[in-house]
């Protein structure tokens, strides 16, 4: 099978696609024939080592000082190619999707997963491509809006950076929760933001709508506390999806500021979180937005697009 790996920290050219033996399932395992996998901003950051200020050393201590010692690809969609002893929840040929998590490894043609792990049947409402794109932005948006910010019906939500993987999910889920959603995006992506439910969209280079807002989701950290402070209503919550070390420490030490709150951190990627997101989809509250779809052989090109941080929706590579 074909398998991708990182050869060093650096640009997209540090990705190698080589041959490896096709795996066999062990006890309680399934082998998935991967049909599609996303290329996320997280993939680009792990490959390049370019992360928010103050986090770089922590990242390298976690995954390798000289090169990333994790495998590319954090999510997948495909079909069961084989089952090991003791597996009853899945059957050969069954469409599935799921997460490999921080350890990665989804950018390959065959993948071994624990049958009781982060893998679910792929519903008929999703293609392999949309199934691959399903979890990355959706899990982040759902947890921060529902569990952290406690977005309520009738509240006013601003999504700054509304048309990438996280932003497009946040607009949809915010609308589903009953909020009035405004957005910032590049002019070319304004129609997409409106189609997702945003009632007011402005050019991110010219600044957000005047507000006030009860919740602000700052996807790329373009506003920060200083930029968002005047836009937040009393009791408002600022969600910093992309935060540097100082912002993360600040939100932990002093989350309450002037009667408002600053929220940072990471989201859960366990099976209950995945199942909740699937329930949101089945209720009409979320469907991932597909952006560029490229063949696996163009994985380096997909990474180049991902690290521009200006692509619409989710980037997906498809296996031959």
Secondary structure, DSSP 8 states (H G I E B T S, - for coil): -EEEEE-SSSSGGGEEEEE-------TTEEEEEEEEEEE-HHHHHHHH---STT-HHHHHHHH-SSS--SBS-SEEEEEEEEE-TT--S--TT-EEEEE-GGGB--SBSEEEEETTSSEEE--TTS-HHHHHHSHHHHHHHHIIIIIIS---TT-EEEEES-SBHHHHHHHHHHHHTT-EEEEEE-GGGHHHHHHHT-SEEEETTT------EEEEEESSSSSHHHHHGGGEEEEEEEEESS--HHHHHHHHH--EETTEEEE------SHHHHHHHHHHHHTTS----EEEEEEGGGHHHHHHHHTTT--SBEEEEE--
